[in-house]
Amino acid sequence: MNFKALKIFCDVTKLRSFSKAAEVNGISQSNASQVVHHLEEHLGVQLIDRSTRPFVMTPEGEKYFDGARDICRRLEDLEREVVRVHDQVASRLTVAAIYSVGLAHMNRWLRAFLSQHPKADVRVEYVHPERVYEAVETEQADLGLVSYPVASKRIETLPWREERLVLVVDPAHPLAERSRSGGGLATVSINDLEGERLIASQQGLQIREEVDSLFARHKVGVEVAMEFDNIELMKRAIEIGAGVGLLPEPTVTPEVAAGTLVKLSLEGEQLARPLGILYRRDRELSETAQRFIKLLQDHANETTTAAPTPSHAKPVAAVARESLEPAGAPG
């Protein structure tokens, strides 16, 4: 029995897939299956019931996984402690984030963090919201960054920041004139949107429910012209005049600065998109993770353009997993 075999078994169990576990460990699927088979022969019990698809764990397998996972974690933690030099942060941190969070904030936060902790190895993967939860739950990511965070039996949440929702229109829209006629952020009434074509988030997303509820409370009728599961496509539709939208203010900062979109405030409305940090309840956060969370929360109230970016900061060590999901920022 060796540590590698235990890790492969744990990965098969966590990922519920021999092929995924094989990919993570750099071996073939048949080798991963053989490792588990040898474990079963060594113990004299069946750990995985392969008669169904997807496979299920036997009671013996669940019990063995609990103990093996603890052994793997202890060894990983021990190795992390051994390689740590004094108080330097030297461990790897993987963060899974929805696209809109990553595109709006991550470059600045990462530059600031890596400037303070040059030995840190931080990877950011941009994926769909459901994949963020999956990545944290299966320990493919140490932290997750999502909108409207939801805790569960395995996942704990921490508040990060709130982003005000603003009305976004194209520069040729009649309401855009209000932003040009006065100083500061122009204000419109919710009733001014009666009969407007709305570029909306896909049904089922929390931000869509919030926007629908707003119009329903005020009995304002709008026509949903298009629905998207990501903010980037919503912005492109608004830019070509297909309709108006309610979007988190920081996500439209580049377009507003470039003059391709115009933002306005809704009079008397305080709609905001909460952003949160996810991590596994049963896993102790590394020092790197704790310091990264502290940096995010310390700058939670800063605007996107105000995030710290030291001139001597090192290049961002971020990996965008473009191949996993379509480009964009759901919810």
GUVEX-922131 format. One record per residue (C-alpha): residue in three letters; residue number from 0; x, y, z. Coordinates in steps of 0.2 Angstrom, whole numbers, plus 5000, padded with zeros to 4 digits. Layout:
REC  type  seq     x     y     z
REC   ALA  NUM     X     Y     Z
...
! end
This chain:
REC  type  seq     x     y     z
REC   MET    0  5000  5000  5000
REC   ASN    1  5007  5017  4996
REC   PHE    2  5001  5035  4996
REC   LYS    3  4999  5037  4977
REC   ALA    4  4986  5023  4977
REC   LEU    5  4977  5031  4992
REC   LYS    6  4976  5048  4982
REC   ILE    7  4970  5040  4966
REC   PHE    8  4956  5031  4976
REC   CYS    9  4951  5047  4984
REC   ASP   10  4951  5056  4968
REC   VAL   11  4940  5043  4960
REC   THR   12  4928  5044  4974
REC   LYS   13  4928  5063  4975
REC   LEU   14  4926  5066  4956
REC   ARG   15  4915  5050  4954
REC   SER   16  4925  5046  4938
REC   PHE   17  4939  5035  4934
REC   SER   18  4944  5045  4919
REC   LYS   19  4944  5062  4928
REC   ALA   20  4954  5054  4942
REC   ALA   21  4966  5047  4930
REC   GLU   22  4968  5064  4921
REC   VAL   23  4972  5073  4938
REC   ASN   24  4985  5060  4942
REC   GLY   25  4993  5059  4925
REC   ILE   26  4989  5040  4922
REC   SER   27  4977  5031  4910
REC   GLN   28  4960  5026  4915
REC   SER   29  4964  5008  4915
REC   ASN   30  4978  5011  4927
REC   ALA   31  4966  5020  4939
REC   SER   32  4954  5006  4938
REC   GLN   33  4968  4993  4942
REC   VAL   34  4974  5003  4957
REC   VAL   35  4956  5003  4965
REC   HIS   36  4955  4984  4960
REC   HIS   37  4972  4981  4969
REC   LEU   38  4966  4990  4984
REC   GLU   39  4950  4979  4985
REC   GLU   40  4960  4963  4983
REC   HIS   41  4972  4969  4997
REC   LEU   42  4957  4973  5009
REC   GLY   43  4946  4958  5003
REC   VAL   44  4931  4969  5001
REC   GLN   45  4922  4978  4987
REC   LEU   46  4925  4997  4988
REC   ILE   47  4915  5003  4972
REC   ASP   48  4900  4995  4965
REC   ARG   49  4903  4996  4946
REC   SER   50  4887  4987  4941
REC   THR   51  4878  5004  4939
REC   ARG   52  4882  5020  4930
REC   PRO   53  4887  5031  4937
REC   PHE   54  4895  5019  4950
REC   VAL   55  4891  5020  4968
REC   MET   56  4902  5018  4984
REC   THR   57  4899  5003  4995
REC   PRO   58  4897  5006  5014
REC   GLU   59  4915  4999  5015
REC   GLY   60  4921  5011  5002
REC   GLU   61  4913  5026  5010
REC   LYS   62  4922  5021  5027
REC   TYR   63  4939  5018  5018
REC   PHE   64  4937  5035  5009
REC   ASP   65  4935  5044  5025
REC   GLY   66  4951  5037  5032
REC   ALA   67  4961  5038  5016
REC   ARG   68  4956  5056  5013
REC   ASP   69  4961  5061  5031
REC   ILE   70  4978  5052  5028
REC   CYS   71  4981  5061  5011
REC   ARG   72  4976  5078  5019
REC   ARG   73  4988  5076  5033
REC   LEU   74  5002  5072  5022
REC   GLU   75  4998  5086  5010
REC   ASP   76  4998  5098  5025
REC   LEU   77  5014  5091  5032
REC   GLU   78  5023  5093  5015
REC   ARG   79  5016  5111  5014
REC   GLU   80  5023  5115  5032
REC   VAL   81  5040  5107  5027
REC   VAL   82  5043  5118  5012
REC   ARG   83  5037  5134  5020
REC   VAL   84  5051  5146  5023
REC   HIS   85  5049  5156  5039
REC   ASP   86  5033  5167  5036
REC   GLN   87  5034  5167  5018
REC   VAL   88  5018  5161  5009
REC   ALA   89  5024  5147  4998
REC   SER   90  5009  5136  4995
REC   ARG   91  4998  5135  4979
REC   LEU   92  4981  5142  4979
REC   THR   93  4968  5138  4966
REC   VAL   94  4953  5150  4965
REC   ALA   95  4937  5146  4954
REC   ALA   96  4928  5162  4949
REC   ILE   97  4913  5166  4938
REC   TYR   98  4919  5176  4923
REC   SER   99  4911  5193  4928
REC   VAL  100  4920  5193  4945
REC   GLY  101  4936  5188  4937
REC   LEU  102  4936  5200  4923
REC   ALA  103  4931  5215  4934
REC   HIS  104  4943  5212  4949
REC   MET  105  4955  5198  4948
REC   ASN  106  4970  5206  4939
REC   ARG  107  4971  5220  4952
REC   TRP  108  4969  5209  4967
REC   LEU  109  4982  5196  4961
REC   ARG  110  4995  5209  4957
REC   ALA  111  4993  5217  4974
REC   PHE  112  4994  5199  4982
REC   LEU  113  5009  5193  4972
REC   SER  114  5018  5210  4976
REC   GLN  115  5016  5206  4995
REC   HIS  116  5019  5187  4993
REC   PRO  117  5031  5184  4979
REC   LYS  118  5033  5166  4983
REC   ALA  119  5014  5162  4982
REC   ASP  120  5008  5152  4967
REC   VAL  121  4990  5158  4964
REC   ARG  122  4979  5151  4950
REC   VAL  123  4962  5158  4945
REC   GLU  124  4951  5148  4934
REC   TYR  125  4935  5156  4926
REC   VAL  126  4920  5145  4925
REC   HIS  127  4901  5144  4926
REC   PRO  128  4894  5146  4943
REC   GLU  129  4889  5128  4945
REC   ARG  130  4907  5123  4941
REC   VAL  131  4913  5135  4955
REC   TYR  132  4903  5125  4968
REC   GLU  133  4908  5108  4960
REC   ALA  134  4927  5114  4960
REC   VAL  135  4926  5118  4978
REC   GLU  136  4916  5103  4984
REC   THR  137  4928  5091  4974
REC   GLU  138  4943  5101  4981
REC   GLN  139  4949  5105  4963
REC   ALA  140  4949  5123  4970
REC   ASP  141  4953  5130  4987
REC   LEU  142  4942  5145  4986
REC   GLY  143  4927  5150  4975
REC   LEU  144  4920  5167  4970
REC   VAL  145  4902  5168  4965
REC   SER  146  4887  5180  4965
REC   TYR  147  4872  5176  4977
REC   PRO  148  4883  5163  4987
REC   VAL  149  4873  5149  4995
REC   ALA  150  4880  5138  5009
REC   SER  151  4878  5119  5010
REC   LYS  152  4882  5104  5020
REC   ARG  153  4900  5104  5013
REC   ILE  154  4902  5122  5008
REC   GLU  155  4904  5138  5019
REC   THR  156  4902  5155  5012
REC   LEU  157  4910  5172  5017
REC   PRO  158  4903  5189  5012
REC   TRP  159  4915  5199  5000
REC   ARG  160  4906  5214  4992
REC   GLU  161  4890  5221  4985
REC   GLU  162  4889  5228  4967
REC   ARG  163  4875  5240  4964
REC   LEU  164  4864  5236  4949
REC   VAL  165  4863  5251  4936
REC   LEU  166  4852  5253  4921
REC   VAL  167  4863  5251  4905
REC   VAL  168  4858  5258  4888
REC   ASP  169  4867  5261  4872
REC   PRO  170  4873  5279  4868
REC   ALA  171  4859  5282  4855
REC   HIS  172  4845  5277  4867
REC   PRO  173  4834  5292  4872
REC   LEU  174  4837  5289  4891
REC   ALA  175  4856  5292  4887
REC   GLU  176  4853  5310  4885
REC   ARG  177  4850  5312  4903
REC   SER  178  4868  5307  4907
REC   ARG  179  4874  5320  4895
REC   SER  180  4863  5334  4901
REC   GLY  181  4869  5334  4919
REC   GLY  182  4884  5330  4930
REC   GLY  183  4887  5314  4940
REC   LEU  184  4876  5298  4938
REC   ALA  185  4860  5303  4930
REC   THR  186  4844  5296  4938
REC   VAL  187  4828  5288  4929
REC   SER  188  4812  5282  4937
REC   ILE  189  4807  5264  4936
REC   ASN  190  4792  5270  4927
REC   ASP  191  4802  5277  4913
REC   LEU  192  4806  5259  4908
REC   GLU  193  4787  5255  4904
REC   GLY  194  4787  5246  4887
REC   GLU  195  4806  5245  4885
REC   ARG  196  4814  5230  4877
REC   LEU  197  4824  5221  4891
REC   ILE  198  4841  5212  4889
REC   ALA  199  4839  5199  4903
REC   SER  200  4849  5186  4912
REC   GLN  201  4843  5168  4909
REC   GLN  202  4828  5162  4919
REC   GLY  203  4834  5152  4935
REC   LEU  204  4848  5164  4939
REC   GLN  205  4846  5174  4955
REC   ILE  206  4849  5190  4947
REC   ARG  207  4835  5187  4935
REC   GLU  208  4823  5184  4949
REC   GLU  209  4828  5200  4957
REC   VAL  210  4825  5210  4941
REC   ASP  211  4809  5202  4938
REC   SER  212  4803  5205  4956
REC   LEU  213  4808  5224  4954
REC   PHE  214  4797  5226  4938
REC   ALA  215  4783  5216  4946
REC   ARG  216  4783  5227  4962
REC   HIS  217  4781  5243  4952
REC   LYS  218  4769  5235  4940
REC   VAL  219  4780  5241  4925
REC   GLY  220  4778  5231  4909
REC   VAL  221  4794  5227  4899
REC   GLU  222  4797  5215  4885
REC   VAL  223  4811  5203  4887
REC   ALA  224  4820  5204  4870
REC   MET  225  4834  5192  4874
REC   GLU  226  4840  5181  4888
REC   PHE  227  4858  5176  4891
REC   ASP  228  4868  5166  4904
REC   ASN  229  4882  5178  4904
REC   ILE  230  4885  5197  4907
REC   GLU  231  4897  5199  4892
REC   LEU  232  4884  5194  4879
REC   MET  233  4871  5205  4888
REC   LYS  234  4883  5220  4886
REC   ARG  235  4886  5216  4868
REC   ALA  236  4867  5215  4864
REC   ILE  237  4864  5232  4873
REC   GLU  238  4878  5240  4863
REC   ILE  239  4870  5236  4847
REC   GLY  240  4853  5244  4853
REC   ALA  241  4844  5227  4855
REC   GLY  242  4837  5233  4872
REC   VAL  243  4842  5240  4890
REC   GLY  244  4848  5230  4905
REC   LEU  245  4851  5230  4923
REC   LEU  246  4869  5225  4927
REC   PRO  247  4881  5226  4941
REC   GLU  248  4890  5243  4940
REC   PRO  249  4908  5237  4940
REC   THR  250  4905  5225  4926
REC   VAL  251  4901  5239  4914
REC   THR  252  4916  5251  4919
REC   PRO  253  4926  5248  4903
REC   GLU  254  4912  5250  4891
REC   VAL  255  4906  5266  4900
REC   ALA  256  4924  5273  4900
REC   ALA  257  4925  5269  4881
REC   GLY  258  4908  5277  4877
REC   THR  259  4900  5261  4870
REC   LEU  260  4887  5260  4885
REC   VAL  261  4879  5273  4896
REC   LYS  262  4874  5269  4914
REC   LEU  263  4860  5277  4924
REC   SER  264  4854  5275  4942
REC   LEU  265  4836  5270  4946
REC   GLU  266  4828  5282  4957
REC   GLY  267  4824  5276  4974
REC   GLU  268  4830  5258  4971
REC   GLN  269  4845  5250  4980
REC   LEU  270  4847  5234  4970
REC   ALA  271  4864  5225  4972
REC   ARG  272  4872  5209  4968
REC   PRO  273  4881  5201  4983
REC   LEU  274  4897  5192  4979
REC   GLY  275  4904  5179  4991
REC   ILE  276  4919  5167  4994
REC   LEU  277  4916  5149  4995
REC   TYR  278  4927  5135  5004
REC   ARG  279  4925  5118  5011
REC   ARG  280  4919  5117  5029
REC   ASP  281  4929  5102  5033
REC   ARG  282  4946  5108  5026
REC   GLU  283  4957  5120  5036
REC   LEU  284  4961  5135  5025
REC   SER  285  4980  5137  5021
REC   GLU  286  4989  5153  5026
REC   THR  287  4989  5158  5008
REC   ALA  288  4970  5156  5007
REC   GLN  289  4967  5166  5023
REC   ARG  290  4979  5180  5017
REC   PHE  291  4970  5181  5000
REC   ILE  292  4953  5182  5008
REC   LYS  293  4959  5196  5019
REC   LEU  294  4965  5206  5004
REC   LEU  295  4949  5204  4995
REC   GLN  296  4939  5209  5011
REC   ASP  297  4950  5223  5015
REC   HIS  298  4947  5231  4998
REC   ALA  299  4929  5225  4997
REC   ASN  300  4922  5243  4997
REC   GLU  301  4934  5250  4984
REC   THR  302  4928  5253  4966
REC   THR  303  4935  5243  4952
REC   THR  304  4947  5257  4946
REC   ALA  305  4953  5260  4964
REC   ALA  306  4960  5242  4967
REC   PRO  307  4978  5242  4972
REC   THR  308  4991  5239  4958
REC   PRO  309  5009  5242  4964
REC   SER  310  5020  5248  4950
REC   HIS  311  5033  5234  4955
REC   ALA  312  5020  5220  4955
REC   LYS  313  5025  5204  4947
REC   PRO  314  5015  5197  4932
REC   VAL  315  4998  5189  4936
REC   ALA  316  4999  5170  4938
REC   ALA  317  4982  5167  4932
REC   VAL  318  4975  5153  4921
REC   ALA  319  4959  5156  4912
REC   ARG  320  4951  5139  4909
REC   GLU  321  4943  5145  4893
REC   SER  322  4940  5127  4886
REC   LEU  323  4929  5122  4901
REC   GLU  324  4915  5135  4898
REC   PRO  325  4909  5147  4885
REC   ALA  326  4916  5165  4888
REC   GLY  327  4905  5176  4898
REC   ALA  328  4899  5180  4916
REC   PRO  329  4884  5171  4922
REC   GLY  330  4873  5179  4935
! end
